[in-house]
């Protein structure tokens, strides 16, 4: 029995061996077919690829592919993989992505991963990751790089892992995950150390490039000591590799100078950030010299020139700054560079600002703003900062400030009451003393009693005045709270712009000055309301350009309108229209009208402000497309402390004070204010002011 049982096992083993042998033979045959197809196609396409003649390369590739009656998988694989690479070099990333996707599908559908090498299998995912990276889709780019990494990692191939880990690090750098990027850049360096072909990476400058990348990450993290350490490692690596890049010593020196120039520029940024301007200037000059006179990295040199000009501007070395900007302009005319061009315009505006040449400053500043906005539009999709907590803090600070002022007033009232009580006590003592000493003198006592009664009347009058003052205080506080909402909302909106967007130095200063101006006006408003009656204010009249006033108010409240995605449109005449007004009070009235238009208009709507001359008056119209005012309420909207209060379209609270304040201000200027409205169809407020004699 034992003898017979051996035969079935032997037969099974035989069939398994035969099956394995056939499988191996099939794999070897497929590899042979793949190699033959590759060589045939490569012999035709390679000359065009070496010359980067992509147009003819694509034509030849299409001819090979479509000339066959039936496209075999290896011809298709070669066709797809080469086109993926060509369209990546042509920066047609959507096409490169499509061909890479098709190539991956072909590999998975036909199990080609068992035939081709792991590096080739991973290459399709790498090309797909490259396409997504250049299309700014960093998450999908990371996913495909990581798939490629898992493929080569199975085979513990450090040489292949190096490029993939570096690509993953670049994605993390773009996502601003600098700590994680450092980990992968360091892993890429370790791969070079473990790769048998590490001398190749040394010759091509890859090692110093990774040191430089790690330094950039530490720079972004503001860990400047660590950044300088890795920049110095990069320089040491360049020095150790000098004359080893290629056999041609002159070209080798050129590559060495270029690599050094890039690192010098990165070091200079750190010294400039730390306000070590002399060191920064020397390093920028060395970087520019290396990248232009000796090396070929002209794009990096242009950026260094722009940053050098900024350092010279900070040092107030304007003559040197102008020479640097002139050299940069000459370079940009030959070799365009968007980032350097933007920086050049910004620094030219800064230069002419220092030279007090306002016309040139405005010209370059406008050009800078236009170009910056255009670039920002292309790079749309950046993360937005949530400032809800900041706004809440501002409101809490306002409430605390109001409570502190109320507490101070209550203390004043308490001291007044105590003083009056003390006076009453003194009077009683005096009366008692006089009564005791004047008992025999009835006439004197009568007179004294009369004086006491008179003093009691005065005390009663004082108490009544105190009560009235308390009521006036409450009213003043309501007016202050109402009129401070607009400027503080403007300040909060400007602060939002400063924290969510990148601004040039000049623009930041302009916005900060706007905050300072608005804050000072708010303080002036508080002082005026606390020390004067709202009905008898003194006007500080000035001959003023109404167009400038309207632009200022619109600019301040434009940020608030953005919160409801509204647009403030200005329709202003080219002619100069001037009038004698109190600028601060007129701005307050105009701000109230614009703020009401924002409050009572729906999101995504337009608010129009128009200025025109009519005979000897100026007419300002503020028109919205909001909820409107019922006809029966129009005649009461300018009443002080009116009960006609309606919530805004976003639930904003109304205090019933703004329009009465506007009326007081405009009528104190001998002007007129009125409104035209239809319920549900918007409102237009008109301000009529007399023109000055020279307008």
C-alpha angles and dihedrals in degrees: 000000000000090000092056095047091060093067099064090050091048091050092050091049090048093052092047090051091048091048092049090047091051091048092051090048091051091050092049090048091050091049089051091050091048092050093048092049091047093051093047094050094039093054089057100039103034098078091055093046092050090054090043088236091153096167093062091037090058091045092052092045092052090047092054093046099045095039091073118086090217120024109226119213096252094052088047091048092051091045093052097042095048092047089050089057095042095051090047089056089046087053090237090135099170090058091044089052093051094050092046090052091050090048092053091048090051092050094049095042094050098033090240090155087080090058106037123061121267089247091058092044090052092044093073091054090046092053090048089050090049091053093050090045092055090045088055093243094133098170094057089041090055091047093055094044089051092051088053089048093053090051097054094034090067089066095044090233106165094182093058093040091057097071094042095050089048090052091050089050091052090053091050089048091054089049088054091242090136098163091056091043090056089055092055095042088053090048089053089053090051090052089056091051090052096043117100087218094056090127087065091057090048092052094047093049095243093132095055089043090058092047088052092048092053088050089053090053091052089047090055089049088051090238091136098170091057091044092053089048092057094041088055089049088053091051091048090050091051091050092048090049095047114137090005099094097084140346093258102086095197092053089044090055088049092054091045092052092047093051091047091048093057091051092046089054092052091049090049091057091058093050090047090051090051089050092246088138100167092054091044091051093051092048093048091051091049090048092050092048092049094047098046113021096038106010135039106233094115094157092059090044090055091054090048090051091053091048091045089054089052091052090049089049089053089051089049088237091144098164092055090043092055092049090051092049091049091052090048091050091053090050093047091052088060100034115026116217118178097203093045091045090054091048091047092056092047093050093045088056089049091049094052089045089059090046090053090237098141097176094056091041092055092045094055094038092054090048089049092050092048093050093043092051091048091053091046090052090054091048093048116150100064117149116274121221118235109226098176091112091049092052090048090052090051091052091048090050089052091051091048090049092051092048091050091052091047089051091050091051091049089053090052091050091048092053090048090051092048090048091051091047090051090049090051090050091051090049092052091050091049092048091050092048093047091046092052093047095040100047092119093048108073094174092054091047092051090051090048091051089052090053090049092052090049091051090049089054090050090050090051090049089050091051091050090049089049091053091048090048089052091053091047088050091055091049092047091051091052090051091047092049091049098045094044093057094074099052093040090050087051092049091049091049092049089048088052090054091049092053100042103041135050112245135189118243093255094049092047089052090049092051091046090051088051089053090048092048093048092047092051090049090051091052090048089052091053092049093048095048092047096047103036142044112257090229097053105045121157113235121224097207121201132172098250139179105241092203091063091048092052093047091050093051093045092049091050095050097037088085091054090048089054089064087067092035090246126150124219109212121198124208103186128163123241092230122088113256114187134176138173105257143145097254098206095048093044090050088050092054093045092046090052092053094047091045090052089050090053092045097050098037123089123244118278092026132126128243115202125204117190131185123192141158118246113183105299095344139077118229120206116190124192109191127185136176094224138124095300129213124273113246093240091058099048095089092053102046093093094052115118113250090003118184091220096103122155129182120244124250090265093044094268114169122244123211100189093233108093101077094044089053090048091052093050091050097046095044090048085060089053087252135126134236128192141152138227118199147155119206110258094005104079138263136257120205118199129203119193117194129176114249122239118252095253095049 
